[in-house]
Amino acid sequence: MQTATRPPARAVPWHRSAWFETLQFLALIGLLAGFAIQGAQGMGYQWKWDKVPRYLYRVIDGEFIPGPLTKGLLVTLDITWIAAVLALLIGLAVALLRLSRSVVGPALAWTYVEVIRNTPILVQMLIMYFIVAAILGIPRQWAGILCLALYEAAFVAEIIRAGIVAVPKGQREAGLSLGYSGFYLYRDIILPQAIPLMLPPLGGVLVNLVKHSAIVSVIAVFDLTTEARTVISDTFMAFEIWLTTAAMYLVLTITLSIGVAWLERRYQRH
């Protein structure tokens, strides 16, 4: 009896190896840092990196006291996770409306998606705060959260709709033949197959949500960007504070990307 042999693993080209890509990334970071340093020197700017930590945290009498940038980061995290949950729920509802057999539902869902995706988020934020929130008495931070959730939900809806449509029709027919219908058909058969297809683009939406959360600074919500602007106006440390703020956003987005990649690999294994 012959045993199956595994085909030999293909060697990864050197220009596509993880080490080479890491070196490329580090070289890019070094190049950008070099440009920033050269630009600051050309302006006669005096670096004050030693003063940055006090705006992140302080320890007084053994007690940890978060600085303004850390407080802003916590507000950004609070806004992001609430808006992300709302965006996923609203996006799922809109996607199911677009796939429904009614006449009004798909028309309303299509109108919502096209209006939101084709107007600037800054305009939407100002409309939400100065008109909708003022009429309904919505607090400032919740106005920002709702605007972000509604904006990202339009993209989430299209991702979910595309993932559901990508599931072969035979799976739906097989579920119907087994007695599944409505909620149970989607929960047990369609969505488990569509989720692995949705994860990569949904990860991109979550990353964009973190970056777009900075727009709440225009309505004076004290997020990371607003706190950074306040510190800069007090200290004139524009280079140090903005670079630190960018690094904090980068840590958030990379962490999200790694988490989504882990989920994707887990779904593929199962």
C-alpha positions in Angstrom: 0.0 0.0 0.0 1.4 3.3 -1.1 1.4 6.3 1.3 0.6 9.7 0.0 3.6 12.0 0.1 3.3 15.7 0.8 4.5 17.9 -2.1 7.7 19.8 -1.3 7.1 23.3 0.1 7.9 26.1 -2.3 10.6 28.4 -1.3 9.4 32.0 -0.7 11.1 34.5 -2.9 13.5 36.7 -0.9 11.7 39.8 -2.1 8.4 38.5 -0.6 9.8 37.1 2.7 8.5 38.4 6.0 12.0 39.6 7.0 12.4 41.6 3.8 9.0 43.2 4.1 9.8 44.1 7.8 13.0 45.8 6.6 11.1 47.7 4.0 8.6 48.9 6.7 11.4 50.0 9.0 13.2 51.7 6.2 10.0 53.7 5.4 9.6 54.7 9.0 13.2 55.8 9.1 12.8 57.8 5.9 9.8 59.6 7.3 11.5 60.3 10.6 14.5 61.6 8.7 12.2 64.0 6.7 10.6 65.2 9.9 13.9 65.8 11.6 15.4 67.6 8.6 12.3 69.7 8.3 12.4 70.7 12.0 16.1 71.6 11.7 15.4 73.7 8.7 12.8 75.7 10.7 15.2 76.0 13.7 12.9 73.9 15.8 14.1 72.7 19.2 12.9 69.2 20.1 11.4 68.8 23.5 10.7 65.0 23.7 11.6 65.0 27.4 8.4 66.9 28.1 6.1 64.6 26.2 5.7 61.9 29.0 4.0 64.3 31.3 1.1 64.6 28.8 0.8 60.8 28.8 0.9 60.1 32.5 2.4 61.3 35.8 3.1 59.5 39.1 2.5 61.6 42.2 3.0 60.1 45.6 2.8 56.6 44.1 -0.5 57.4 42.4 -0.9 57.0 38.6 -2.5 60.1 37.0 -3.3 59.9 33.3 -2.3 62.9 31.2 -4.5 64.7 28.7 -3.4 62.5 25.8 -4.2 59.3 27.7 -7.6 60.7 28.8 -8.3 61.6 25.1 -7.3 58.0 24.1 -9.8 56.6 26.6 -12.5 58.8 25.1 -11.5 57.7 21.6 -11.7 54.0 22.6 -15.1 54.6 24.2 -16.5 56.3 21.1 -15.0 53.6 18.8 -16.3 50.5 20.4 -19.8 51.8 20.9 -19.9 53.2 17.3 -18.5 49.8 16.0 -21.3 47.8 17.7 -24.0 50.1 16.4 -22.5 50.1 12.9 -22.5 46.3 12.8 -26.1 46.1 14.0 -27.4 48.9 11.7 -25.4 47.5 8.8 -26.8 44.0 9.3 -30.4 45.4 9.4 -29.8 47.5 6.3 -28.2 44.5 4.4 -31.2 42.3 5.2 -33.6 45.1 4.1 -31.7 45.3 0.7 -32.1 41.5 0.3 -35.7 41.4 1.3 -38.5 40.8 -1.2 -40.5 43.9 -0.3 -40.6 47.0 -2.4 -40.2 49.7 0.2 -37.4 48.0 2.3 -34.8 47.7 -0.5 -35.6 51.2 -1.8 -35.1 52.8 1.7 -31.9 50.8 2.3 -30.5 51.7 -1.1 -31.3 55.4 -0.5 -29.6 55.4 2.9 -26.5 53.7 1.6 -26.1 56.0 -1.4 -26.7 59.2 0.6 -24.3 58.3 3.4 -21.5 57.0 1.1 -21.7 59.9 -1.2 -21.6 62.8 1.2 -18.6 64.0 3.3 -18.5 62.7 6.9 -17.7 66.2 8.1 -20.9 67.6 6.6 -22.8 64.7 8.2 -21.2 65.4 11.6 -22.2 69.1 11.5 -25.8 68.2 10.4 -26.0 65.6 13.2 -24.8 68.0 15.9 -26.3 71.4 14.9 -29.6 70.1 13.6 -30.5 66.5 14.7 -28.9 66.6 18.1 -30.2 70.1 18.8 -33.8 69.2 18.0 -33.7 65.8 19.9 -31.5 67.0 22.8 -28.8 64.4 22.1 -25.6 64.9 24.1 -22.5 66.0 22.2 -20.6 62.8 22.5 -23.5 60.6 21.6 -24.1 62.8 18.5 -20.6 62.0 17.4 -21.1 58.3 18.1 -24.3 58.1 16.2 -22.9 60.0 13.2 -19.9 57.7 13.1 -22.1 54.6 13.4 -24.5 55.6 10.7 -21.6 56.5 8.4 -19.7 53.2 8.8 -23.0 51.2 8.8 -23.5 52.1 5.1 -20.2 50.4 4.3 -20.9 47.5 6.6 -24.3 46.9 5.0 -22.7 46.5 1.5 -20.0 44.1 2.9 -22.6 42.0 4.6 -24.9 42.0 1.6 -22.0 40.9 -0.7 -21.0 38.2 1.8 -24.5 36.8 1.9 -24.9 36.9 -1.9 -21.6 35.1 -2.3 -23.0 32.0 -0.4 -24.1 29.5 -3.1 -27.9 29.4 -3.6 -27.8 25.7 -3.1 -27.0 26.2 0.6 -30.2 28.3 1.0 -32.2 25.7 -0.9 -30.7 22.9 1.2 -31.6 24.8 4.4 -35.2 25.3 3.2 -35.5 21.6 2.4 -34.4 20.8 6.0 -37.1 23.0 7.4 -35.0 26.1 8.2 -36.6 29.5 7.5 -36.1 33.1 8.3 -33.9 33.9 11.3 -32.7 30.3 11.7 -31.7 29.9 8.1 -29.4 33.0 8.3 -28.1 32.1 11.8 -27.2 28.5 11.2 -26.5 28.2 7.5 -25.9 31.4 5.6 -24.0 33.7 8.0 -21.5 31.1 9.3 -20.4 30.7 5.6 -20.5 34.4 4.9 -18.6 35.6 7.9 -15.2 34.4 6.7 -15.7 36.4 3.5 -16.8 39.5 5.4 -14.0 39.6 8.0 -11.2 41.2 5.9 -13.3 44.1 4.6 -15.0 44.5 8.0 -11.6 44.8 9.6 -10.9 47.6 7.2 -14.1 49.4 8.3 -13.1 49.1 12.0 -9.7 50.5 11.2 -11.3 53.4 9.3 -13.7 53.9 12.2 -10.7 54.5 14.6 -9.3 57.0 12.2 -12.6 58.7 11.4 -13.3 59.1 15.2 -11.0 62.1 15.1 -13.8 64.0 13.3 -15.6 64.4 16.6 -13.0 67.0 17.5 -15.0 69.5 15.3 -17.9 69.4 17.8 -15.5 69.7 20.8 -15.6 66.2 22.0 -12.5 65.7 24.1 -11.0 62.7 22.2 -7.4 62.1 21.4 -7.2 64.6 18.6 -8.9 67.4 20.6 -6.6 66.9 23.6 -3.6 66.9 21.3 -4.7 70.2 19.8 -5.2 71.6 23.3 -1.7 70.5 24.4 -0.1 72.0 21.3 -1.9 75.4 21.8 -0.5 75.5 25.3 3.1 74.3 24.7 3.7 74.9 20.9 5.2 71.3 20.8 3.6 70.6 17.4 6.0 68.0 16.1 6.3 66.0 19.3 2.6 65.9 20.1 1.3 65.2 16.6 3.9 62.4 16.1 3.0 60.9 19.5 -0.7 61.1 18.6 -0.1 59.5 15.3 1.8 56.7 17.0 -1.1 56.1 19.4 -3.6 55.9 16.6 -1.2 53.5 14.8 -1.0 51.2 17.8 -4.8 51.0 17.8 -5.2 50.3 14.1 -2.5 47.7 14.0 -3.9 45.9 17.1 -7.3 45.8 15.3 -5.8 44.5 12.1 -4.0 41.7 14.1 -7.2 40.8 15.9 -9.2 40.5 12.6 -6.4 38.5 11.0 -6.5 36.1 14.0 -10.3 35.7 13.7 -10.0 35.1 9.9 -7.4 32.3 10.5 -9.6 30.7 13.2 -12.6 30.6 10.9 -10.6 29.1 8.1 -9.3 26.3 10.4 -12.9 25.5 11.5 
